[in-house]
Amino acid sequence: MRSLRSVLIAGATGANAGVVNGTFHPTGEIYNGHPLLRKEGDGSKWLRYMTSNKWMVSPTSDKDANNTSGWAFPVEANISDPTDAKSWEVFADGSFAV
């Protein structure tokens, strides 16, 4: 596993754009075998690798529960670096959409 640098997510629109868009910095912790990242300016938002083999932007409660809930994830599964994602699905209006 290569170490991650900060990850910028930009371009999300809709009700959760403010939650998803931003810079996520590595915390130095390993979570499900991958680096755990925390959102700059909002320590309650995380970019984490889920047990379903996808990255997810989630609140602290979902991170702590290690579930598969959150606001956004890359369309591609099994990528070791979230910057390799081609597009992200973002939760809005009751469902995920690209």
Salt bridges, closest charged atoms under 4 A:
GLU40 OE1 - HIS25 NE2 2.54
ASP42 OD2 - LYS45 NZ 2.98
ASP64 OD1 - LYS63 NZ 2.85
ASP81 OD2 - ARG2 NH2 2.99
ASP84 OD2 - ARG2 NH2 3.07
